[in-house]
Amino acid sequence: MSEDPTEFAAFEIETSRLILRAPELHDVEAMAALANDCGVATMTGRMPYPYSVADAQTFVRDQRARRANGQEWALAVLDRGDEAFLGCVGLTFTAKEPTAELGYWIGRPHWGAGLATEAARALVDHAFEHTSINAVTGACRVINEASRRVLEKCGMRYTGSGLSPAPARGGALPVDRFRLSRRDWESFKAWRPAVLRPVREAMAC
């Protein structure tokens, strides 16, 4: 992580379709409406279910402190067109080693549009560009194929399966684990798309 963990405490990221910024109290009603969904919450280890406006308020206030001391970046995912709240994406930084763990969720009405991948890639790029972490890790429930695809589309490699703490689910859950090293990320970013050129058909003899 950067030597000054508060240096990047406040930032926004724009992508082709999204804005990523710190969650605010005016987001809590929309956040609670999307997060109060069993299909969303049960794929996470930390999100309570049912999920209330009070839960959203607690999350926003807690994130301010965690962001300020460099423990975590949790960002609201907004539609770039109308700034509607769509979900969250975040990185939790590991104190013992220079790595960060990726997490995300998108509300059910917005599934299947590639928004989680777009948000996750943008935040991963930001972390590698602006901190000294050497890897980003991720984990998904073994039954969550959609989340697995997000991690793979971010360039992460499968590293194995195991149990992960899930305090909101009452214990540990079996997960698949993934990892993207800085070296691999730099290799991906160095790729350039091939240029297609028209080919003239050879004239018949």
Stockholm file with secondary structure:
# STOCKHOLM 1.0

chainA/1-205         MSEDPTEFAAFEIETSRLILRAPELHDVEAMAALANDCGVATMTGRMPYPYSVADAQTFVRDQRARRANGQEWALAVLDRGDEAFLGCVGLTFTAKEPTAELGYWIGRPHWGAGLATEAARALVDHAFEHTSINAVTGACRVINEASRRVLEKCGMRYTGSGLSPAPARGGALPVDRFRLSRRDWESFKAWRPAVLRPVREAMAC
#=GR chainA/1-205 SS CCSSTTTTSSCCEECSSEEEECCCGGGHHHHHHHHSCHHHHTTSSSCCSSCCHHHHHHHHHHHHHHHHTTSEEEEEEEETTTCCEEEEEEEEECSSSSEEEEEEEECGGGTTSSHHHHHHHHHHHHHHHHSCCSEEEEEEETTCHHHHHHHHHTTCEEEEEEEEEEGGGTEEEEEEEEEEEHHHHHHHHHCCCCCCCCCCCCCCC
#=GC SS_cons         CCSSTTTTSSCCEECSSEEEECCCGGGHHHHHHHHSCHHHHTTSSSCCSSCCHHHHHHHHHHHHHHHHTTSEEEEEEEETTTCCEEEEEEEEECSSSSEEEEEEEECGGGTTSSHHHHHHHHHHHHHHHHSCCSEEEEEEETTCHHHHHHHHHTTCEEEEEEEEEEGGGTEEEEEEEEEEEHHHHHHHHHCCCCCCCCCCCCCCC
//
